[in-house]
Amino acid sequence: MNIFAKKYHKSAALNKAPKSESPVKATKSSTLTTKSTPSLSIKPGDLDGSIATPNLTHRVLSKMAFGPRAADIDHINSLPGATEMDRILAYIDEQLDPATIDDSAVDLMLNQGFSTLNKTQQQFFQEHVHIPGGEDIPWDVHIRPGRETIYAAFIRGINSNRQLFEMMADFWHNHFNVYIEGDNIQPMFVHYDRDVIRPNALGNFRDMLYEVTRSNAMLSYLGNGVNEQSAPNENYARELLELHTISAKNYFGHMPWDDVPVDGQGRRTGYVEADVLELSRALTGWSFSGASWQDYQYLYDPPPINLNLAPTGLFMFRSDWHDQGVKRVMGVDFFYDSNDPEKDVNDILDMLAEHPATAEFLATKLCRRFIADEPPAGVVSQVADALQQNWQASDQIKIAMEVLLKSTEFLNTWGEKIKRPFERTMAALRQIEYNFSFDPTNEYASWHHWGFQDSGQPPFGWTSPNGYPDVKAHWLGASSNMSTWKFIQWTSRFRDGNNGDVPFNNILNITANGIPNASDRTANNLVNFWYERACGFPPDPGVQSKLAEFMSYDDNTNPVVGDLNAPIDIYSNDWPGYNSERLFAVVSTIFLTAEFSYR
Amino acid sequence: MKKVNRRNFLKGSGLISVAGMGGLQLGFANTLLRGGSNGGGRDLLVYVFLNGGMDGLNMVPPRSGPDYIQYRDVLRPNLHIPNSMSLALNGQTAFGMHPSASGLATLFNQDKMAIIHATGLLEANRSHFEATKYMELGTQGISGLDTGWLTRYFNSSLHTPDDAVMPSIVPSYNNTDAVLGDPTALVMANPQEFALSDGHWAWEESMQNILTQLSANPTTLEQLVAHQTLNASAIIQAIDWDNYVPGNGAVYPESFLGDQLRTVAQLYKNDVNLEVAYVPTGGWDTHVGQGTGTQGQFADLTANLSAGLYALYQDLTATHNGRFTIVVHTEFGRRAYQNSDNSTDHGYGNPMFVIGDEVNGGFYGQFPGLAPNQLFEGGDVDVTVDYRDVVSEVLIKRQQNRFLGYIFPDYTDYTPLGLINGSDLPPIYDLDYDPIFASGF
């Protein structure tokens, strides 16, 4: 598997949604000819950086969930507690125990048209990678499990009541990143998500690390499936130290291992090049059935072919590939045990999982995910302590997350981060209660998949093993911004052509419930209602007036400002005003503002 | 902290520093529509970065002598490019080109390409992410920098017009730290898709107009990005992307890299003051399935790279002869020894390429040799050339920027190799040097 290799999809070949049809050929009067001359001489002082702060519930749902959804706000308001803070703490407790939260709506959706989610790891391999006997596999069958995992990520992001759990699953997928379009990865992706990442998303790091190390998804991706003692392949060993445990911060490079400082408990505080090689030696033979060309030799045996010899994709310890010598990793010697051939690696994984550098690395990343790009040292240290002291506990990660989520740093900060493209999109779709089923047999599901590709953050789409960047500087590129905007623009007006062109958004109903009196549905009120709902605070007057003016246009061919206080019939969608479509456009414009992007 | 330069220097309220605001002028788009042309500005620098660590030993394989024997028989018995297959280069016996790199071999034979042996970071680092970060930030020794090397290049460029429309582009879906802190750098993968065109037809245009108005006077970094995105979109939409005819009949490969390079050429020819294109292209991390000869991943990547660079050269030289330089770089070379999958792990020293009409074709730098005692830590091609010497020579002679100490903060010993023509101005290493005084303003 070649990391850093992004698959090239020629744009003409993508199954994207058609553009909206126009009864009259829309004349494209370019924005270039507008009379206004945009100012270019922006003065340093103009970027004062001040942003309004929403209430606690809005903040928390933007940070530990994929954005506030009306049902979640109602639920929080119904929780016991005298103050908003009490109810939020109760919500955090609930979220830390996802098994107790009903998620039957999601379960139902995952039963509509999904056909692979319940297969075994061996079935994925033998039905989607290599059919015993070597029969060809159609491409759509090959990629189906991967595609279903992607659709499931959309479904859960938008609809799951277990929002923290979904944020954690996303976090660990990035920590143990495997690029979904890698060779033979898509067939295994349900397995990777379901059997490796999710069981310990709030559980135990050491257990997850072990499952990762044995999964044919990771073993394929980082090439350890073909790691033999004759000439070890260092790829997985390097990333295991650098990205999964001790971290690059504690990499001492080309230095003798015994020059690395020792901590108070006698641990080496970091690793050197020699440790990478030693760990790669330990990992020799950690493979899976189907990784070696020899696993396919059964096809060339004298007939009849014995199908029972077909590779399974399951973990396979190849003792003849395994280096049985002593390995010295970070100053500790690890011995091979013929009665327990996985022991040397397991002992190393124990050392790495227990190591304070690992705890600090994980804590920093978790705090970066949930609090700030450069998280305050105090909370990082508390979370690291919780991880390290409980490293063997089955609920280690849950304990640490409770410390994080109940910290003042988490509860009180705002705008230290921006929503990345997936989070921004989920937040928008949660606002409009987007109800597309993502049924994999429905062509629209594929339109969503391809439409979101260019955002820069399609689910599981990061090619290299370090996962999507989690600092805002990375996400301020125009390409990602524009593509995310376009996807939100499209979903905010997309209609079900198979069902009377009913929109998948629920904007009209939400508006009618929020502003029950039709005579109150003025341009001003519509904008105020949606802006405050989406951003968590009332719009700045300059922003408000622009959006309200847009909402007051009643002729798309001649957009002029109307009466901002006159009621608008939001259900009318006739030429030339297209009121419903105009409301959809105004709402999606709010999602494209910088103010909506904070978390 | 750097002092202000002639461009407005912005500080983003403790977020990240925001560099000059000259770029992405909407006003200029009107000139474009009128068919205006300025033709000014610097040479174009196209910086192609091969992510993952390109295997230089198979890209530029030894062809003779003890290094060849060592390469063929000891280091890579199942992975080497035999000298019966590698492409011979004019006047060269020691090294040739990969058989899938015929375009590059042609450029070399036409004296348009320099190959610099054994370049790299001064301190070895086999982590992709660390080595790449050091190269993108332009420093290995200084931590906490919040600008990339290209950001500092522009901050200190005395020649970039104040009203440059689009001084730099990264034709990619992902941002790079090379332009960290520079919101004028346009990160844009696909110009045909770069417009708010997925709304309902009736209100799509109003939506773009309103959004443009909402972000017209940005007060936060995020608003500034929205502002730049919309301005850039307007400029991009003014260019006819669909009917482009490359110069000299050049044919770009049908690949993402081909698309990226064509976008660069097209933008450059549209006189948007494009001065730097940073082109990341991945896939070079060939731990498994590297392949040999003209088969396998490495050969495919090489064929694509070679065809892309050849097309870009042909296309640009037709109209901009002597006005562009292409630099090809990667984070590190690969291990001299093959691994158990007849592929390669991370290594150290590696060749760089510099391509252009003003290049003095040939090999540069000293190849350190492949004998066990010559390999770095017994396993990698060693580094004999600081990669910054190569880049700096191009910056000084072609881009006329000599603030090397500012661009590469821990760099003090510029040693030009003579690989390209141009005035060799004395470098300025002072970190706090103020270009305003230098320019006599």
HADDOCK unambig.tbl for C-alpha pairs under 7 A between the chains (distance, minus, plus):
assign (segid A and resid 1 and name CA) (segid B and resid 288 and name CA) 6.38 0.50 0.50
assign (segid A and resid 2 and name CA) (segid B and resid 283 and name CA) 6.00 0.50 0.50
assign (segid A and resid 2 and name CA) (segid B and resid 285 and name CA) 5.95 0.50 0.50
assign (segid A and resid 2 and name CA) (segid B and resid 286 and name CA) 5.98 0.50 0.50
assign (segid A and resid 3 and name CA) (segid B and resid 283 and name CA) 6.09 0.50 0.50
assign (segid A and resid 3 and name CA) (segid B and resid 285 and name CA) 6.11 0.50 0.50
assign (segid A and resid 4 and name CA) (segid B and resid 51 and name CA) 6.48 0.50 0.50
assign (segid A and resid 4 and name CA) (segid B and resid 52 and name CA) 6.01 0.50 0.50
assign (segid A and resid 4 and name CA) (segid B and resid 282 and name CA) 4.71 0.50 0.50
assign (segid A and resid 4 and name CA) (segid B and resid 283 and name CA) 4.55 0.50 0.50
assign (segid A and resid 4 and name CA) (segid B and resid 284 and name CA) 6.99 0.50 0.50
assign (segid A and resid 4 and name CA) (segid B and resid 285 and name CA) 6.79 0.50 0.50
assign (segid A and resid 5 and name CA) (segid B and resid 282 and name CA) 4.96 0.50 0.50
assign (segid A and resid 5 and name CA) (segid B and resid 283 and name CA) 3.66 0.50 0.50
assign (segid A and resid 6 and name CA) (segid B and resid 282 and name CA) 6.88 0.50 0.50
assign (segid A and resid 8 and name CA) (segid B and resid 255 and name CA) 6.46 0.50 0.50
assign (segid A and resid 8 and name CA) (segid B and resid 256 and name CA) 5.90 0.50 0.50
assign (segid A and resid 19 and name CA) (segid B and resid 198 and name CA) 6.41 0.50 0.50
assign (segid A and resid 20 and name CA) (segid B and resid 200 and name CA) 5.63 0.50 0.50
assign (segid A and resid 20 and name CA) (segid B and resid 201 and name CA) 5.89 0.50 0.50
assign (segid A and resid 21 and name CA) (segid B and resid 201 and name CA) 6.89 0.50 0.50
assign (segid A and resid 22 and name CA) (segid B and resid 201 and name CA) 6.10 0.50 0.50
assign (segid A and resid 31 and name CA) (segid B and resid 209 and name CA) 6.90 0.50 0.50
assign (segid A and resid 31 and name CA) (segid B and resid 234 and name CA) 6.84 0.50 0.50
assign (segid A and resid 32 and name CA) (segid B and resid 29 and name CA) 6.82 0.50 0.50
assign (segid A and resid 32 and name CA) (segid B and resid 30 and name CA) 6.65 0.50 0.50
assign (segid A and resid 32 and name CA) (segid B and resid 234 and name CA) 6.14 0.50 0.50
assign (segid A and resid 37 and name CA) (segid B and resid 27 and name CA) 6.65 0.50 0.50
assign (segid A and resid 38 and name CA) (segid B and resid 26 and name CA) 6.86 0.50 0.50
assign (segid A and resid 38 and name CA) (segid B and resid 216 and name CA) 6.68 0.50 0.50
assign (segid A and resid 40 and name CA) (segid B and resid 25 and name CA) 6.91 0.50 0.50
assign (segid A and resid 44 and name CA) (segid B and resid 9 and name CA) 6.95 0.50 0.50
assign (segid A and resid 44 and name CA) (segid B and resid 10 and name CA) 4.68 0.50 0.50
assign (segid A and resid 44 and name CA) (segid B and resid 11 and name CA) 6.23 0.50 0.50
assign (segid A and resid 46 and name CA) (segid B and resid 219 and name CA) 5.39 0.50 0.50
assign (segid A and resid 47 and name CA) (segid B and resid 12 and name CA) 6.27 0.50 0.50
assign (segid A and resid 47 and name CA) (segid B and resid 218 and name CA) 6.71 0.50 0.50
assign (segid A and resid 47 and name CA) (segid B and resid 219 and name CA) 4.03 0.50 0.50
assign (segid A and resid 47 and name CA) (segid B and resid 220 and name CA) 5.12 0.50 0.50
assign (segid A and resid 48 and name CA) (segid B and resid 13 and name CA) 6.32 0.50 0.50
assign (segid A and resid 48 and name CA) (segid B and resid 219 and name CA) 5.68 0.50 0.50
assign (segid A and resid 48 and name CA) (segid B and resid 220 and name CA) 6.51 0.50 0.50
assign (segid A and resid 49 and name CA) (segid B and resid 13 and name CA) 5.81 0.50 0.50
assign (segid A and resid 49 and name CA) (segid B and resid 219 and name CA) 5.88 0.50 0.50
assign (segid A and resid 49 and name CA) (segid B and resid 220 and name CA) 4.50 0.50 0.50
assign (segid A and resid 223 and name CA) (segid B and resid 287 and name CA) 6.72 0.50 0.50
assign (segid A and resid 223 and name CA) (segid B and resid 288 and name CA) 6.15 0.50 0.50
assign (segid A and resid 226 and name CA) (segid B and resid 341 and name CA) 6.35 0.50 0.50
assign (segid A and resid 227 and name CA) (segid B and resid 340 and name CA) 6.41 0.50 0.50
assign (segid A and resid 228 and name CA) (segid B and resid 340 and name CA) 5.77 0.50 0.50
assign (segid A and resid 230 and name CA) (segid B and resid 340 and name CA) 6.23 0.50 0.50
assign (segid A and resid 231 and name CA) (segid B and resid 339 and name CA) 4.87 0.50 0.50
assign (segid A and resid 231 and name CA) (segid B and resid 340 and name CA) 4.64 0.50 0.50
assign (segid A and resid 232 and name CA) (segid B and resid 339 and name CA) 6.17 0.50 0.50
assign (segid A and resid 232 and name CA) (segid B and resid 340 and name CA) 6.01 0.50 0.50
assign (segid A and resid 233 and name CA) (segid B and resid 339 and name CA) 5.95 0.50 0.50
assign (segid A and resid 233 and name CA) (segid B and resid 340 and name CA) 6.50 0.50 0.50
assign (segid A and resid 233 and name CA) (segid B and resid 345 and name CA) 6.69 0.50 0.50
assign (segid A and resid 234 and name CA) (segid B and resid 345 and name CA) 6.33 0.50 0.50
assign (segid A and resid 235 and name CA) (segid B and resid 287 and name CA) 6.82 0.50 0.50
assign (segid A and resid 235 and name CA) (segid B and resid 345 and name CA) 6.87 0.50 0.50
assign (segid A and resid 253 and name CA) (segid B and resid 125 and name CA) 6.20 0.50 0.50
assign (segid A and resid 454 and name CA) (segid B and resid 173 and name CA) 6.81 0.50 0.50
assign (segid A and resid 456 and name CA) (segid B and resid 173 and name CA) 5.53 0.50 0.50
assign (segid A and resid 456 and name CA) (segid B and resid 174 and name CA) 6.34 0.50 0.50
assign (segid A and resid 474 and name CA) (segid B and resid 175 and name CA) 5.47 0.50 0.50
assign (segid A and resid 476 and name CA) (segid B and resid 225 and name CA) 6.24 0.50 0.50
assign (segid A and resid 477 and name CA) (segid B and resid 175 and name CA) 5.88 0.50 0.50
assign (segid A and resid 477 and name CA) (segid B and resid 186 and name CA) 6.85 0.50 0.50
assign (segid A and resid 477 and name CA) (segid B and resid 187 and name CA) 5.11 0.50 0.50
assign (segid A and resid 478 and name CA) (segid B and resid 186 and name CA) 6.22 0.50 0.50
assign (segid A and resid 478 and name CA) (segid B and resid 187 and name CA) 5.43 0.50 0.50
assign (segid A and resid 478 and name CA) (segid B and resid 188 and name CA) 6.14 0.50 0.50
assign (segid A and resid 478 and name CA) (segid B and resid 229 and name CA) 4.94 0.50 0.50
assign (segid A and resid 479 and name CA) (segid B and resid 173 and name CA) 5.91 0.50 0.50
assign (segid A and resid 479 and name CA) (segid B and resid 187 and name CA) 5.52 0.50 0.50
assign (segid A and resid 479 and name CA) (segid B and resid 188 and name CA) 4.36 0.50 0.50
assign (segid A and resid 479 and name CA) (segid B and resid 189 and name CA) 6.24 0.50 0.50
assign (segid A and resid 480 and name CA) (segid B and resid 173 and name CA) 6.27 0.50 0.50
assign (segid A and resid 482 and name CA) (segid B and resid 194 and name CA) 6.63 0.50 0.50
assign (segid A and resid 482 and name CA) (segid B and resid 229 and name CA) 6.83 0.50 0.50
assign (segid A and resid 486 and name CA) (segid B and resid 196 and name CA) 5.75 0.50 0.50
assign (segid A and resid 486 and name CA) (segid B and resid 197 and name CA) 6.91 0.50 0.50
assign (segid A and resid 486 and name CA) (segid B and resid 198 and name CA) 5.55 0.50 0.50
assign (segid A and resid 489 and name CA) (segid B and resid 198 and name CA) 5.97 0.50 0.50
assign (segid A and resid 489 and name CA) (segid B and resid 199 and name CA) 5.27 0.50 0.50
assign (segid A and resid 490 and name CA) (segid B and resid 198 and name CA) 5.12 0.50 0.50
assign (segid A and resid 490 and name CA) (segid B and resid 199 and name CA) 5.38 0.50 0.50
assign (segid A and resid 493 and name CA) (segid B and resid 200 and name CA) 6.71 0.50 0.50
assign (segid A and resid 543 and name CA) (segid B and resid 214 and name CA) 6.23 0.50 0.50
assign (segid A and resid 546 and name CA) (segid B and resid 210 and name CA) 6.68 0.50 0.50
assign (segid A and resid 556 and name CA) (segid B and resid 202 and name CA) 5.64 0.50 0.50
assign (segid A and resid 556 and name CA) (segid B and resid 203 and name CA) 6.45 0.50 0.50
assign (segid A and resid 581 and name CA) (segid B and resid 200 and name CA) 7.00 0.50 0.50
assign (segid A and resid 582 and name CA) (segid B and resid 203 and name CA) 6.42 0.50 0.50
assign (segid A and resid 585 and name CA) (segid B and resid 203 and name CA) 6.66 0.50 0.50
assign (segid A and resid 585 and name CA) (segid B and resid 207 and name CA) 6.69 0.50 0.50
assign (segid A and resid 589 and name CA) (segid B and resid 207 and name CA) 6.61 0.50 0.50
assign (segid A and resid 589 and name CA) (segid B and resid 211 and name CA) 6.81 0.50 0.50
assign (segid A and resid 594 and name CA) (segid B and resid 222 and name CA) 5.32 0.50 0.50
assign (segid A and resid 594 and name CA) (segid B and resid 223 and name CA) 5.30 0.50 0.50
